[in-house]
Amino acid sequence: MLKKSKENSPSRLRSSIVLRLNVRLFFRLLGIYIGMDLLLLALSVGGILLWGESQCADLAALVEEHGVPSAEVTEWMAAGDYAISALDRAPEGFVYPFLPPMEGLEEARHTLDLHGGFAGVSNPQVTRAVYTVELVSSSGTPYAISLDIQGPVTVLSLALRVLLVCQALSLLCNLFQNAGTIKKTLKPIQELAAAASRLGSGNAMSPEELKALAVKLDQINATHLDQRISVPGTQKELQALAAAINAMLDRINAAYRSQMRFVSDASHELRTPIAVIQGYANLLNRWGKDDPETRQEAIDAIRGEADSMKELVEQLLFLARGDNDSMHIEMEPLDLSSLAAEVFKETEMIDQTHAFSARLGEKVPVRADVGLIKQALRILVDNAIKYTPAGGRITLSARRDGVHALLSVQDEGQGIDVASLPHIFDRFFRTDESRARQTGGTGLGLAIAKWIVERHGGWFEVSSWVGVGTRITVVLPVDPAAVRPVPGTDELPRRSA
């Protein structure tokens, strides 16, 4: 029963989409027809009224020339399509707003009666559509011009009925034709959905099916994330869909490979300290019980490796929280010069083997998380210390360049070769693997610094010369509203090693 329900669900979905699209197309076409009918009706009525106004203007000119006809003449006129009759009252009717009157009808009043008769005609059984214009002649006699418009009204009514019947038939035909067109149009998407469903259930597709269905997905799983959807050039809408899915697959593939590499590197990094701890534990078990020197050596080594593992795990957790966007960032006004001065003083007290200098003259305001930016700066300084020989100089500088704030750490270390420079921010990457154990680095520091800087809308600029040194510059957007104080000196004191 469950299998049957799953098989029928695409059909129900297809029918639902077809019905909804068909109804929308029906009402859209109905709206277009109604709009066209109203426009044609307005144009037709306007044309009839304009024609009637023109006829009445010509008749008014005759009245001005010959005078208002008598009652006998009016009865004679009733046999035609117009009648002119005298009035025993003032003219009545409406005046066209916003439209200039025709010559001779400046003071005229208008009336439209679809079931009336000619003014002055004694036969009340004659009912026709009449357009009447009432006005006063130059001699002061009020009169009315009644124009028979039954013929144009009849033609208009008949044409409107024929048009409505044709439109109704067109709507009914389109109601059935649209369903077939929509089904044909949606067929590639349905095949795409069916292919994705089959691939998700693990059923492999034959080569013949892949050739027959150009829009089906290839068999994509964790080991085949490099496969993509191919759509013929004629299917423009599906090309956009396929491009979006392919882009999504590219991101998934990159993330999956990055995750696999990350897990592999993390396992490798943890394997070494675990092996060292196990080795010293065996040493303690064999000879360290009775030998104080061996016991102390093993304890120190185990403690050192445990500290390294703790640092590595903390860095991994930091990056994991960053990848999941669960890291809380508290943005506030910050002066990079003041922050660099704090790190400068702390590092100068801790490290006694290098010469430190800082150029922190002007205030460099940004909006940032103080703790995270300080952590990124410490990572850069620690790297400079690790790869700079004793006696080498390390320089911190902060300055403002237009709308950018620049925070630099420059060292006199071994430098970075051209091949390694693009990868220094990759996780677990080290330019010198032989010094990894000596420096105690995990290869995650610059990756953490990159994550911090990018979350603040900034980037890195790196310049390095092998055998000369490296300068890493953090570029952040300036915030003029930052208010933290800045040291008053142009350059903090230097100390030689």
Secondary structure, 3 states (H helix, E strand, C coil): CHHHHHHHHHHHHHHHHHHHHHHHHHHHHHHHHHHHHHHHHHHHHHHHHHHHHHHHHHHHHHHHHHCCCCHHHHHHHCCCCEEEEECCCCCCCECCCCCCCCCCCCCCEEEEEEEECCCCCCCCCCCEEEEEEEEECCCCCEEEEEEECHHHHHHHHHHHHHHHHHHHHHHHHHHHHHHHHHHHHHHHHHHHHHHHHHHHCCCCCCHHHHHHCCCCCCCCCCCCCCCCCCCCCCCHHHHHHHHHHHHHHHHHHHHHHHHHHHHHHHHHHHHHHHHHHHHHHHHHHHHHCCCHHHHHHHHHHHHHHHHHHHHHHHHHHHHHHHHCCCCCCCCEEEEHHHHHHHHHHHHHHHCCCCEEEEECCCCCEEEECHHHHHHHHHHHHHHHHHCCCCCCEEEEEEEEECCEEEEEEECCCCCCCCCCHHHCCCCCCCCCHHHHHHHCCCCCHHHHHHHHHHHCCCEEEEEEECCCEEEEEEEEECCCCCCCCCCCCCEEEEECC
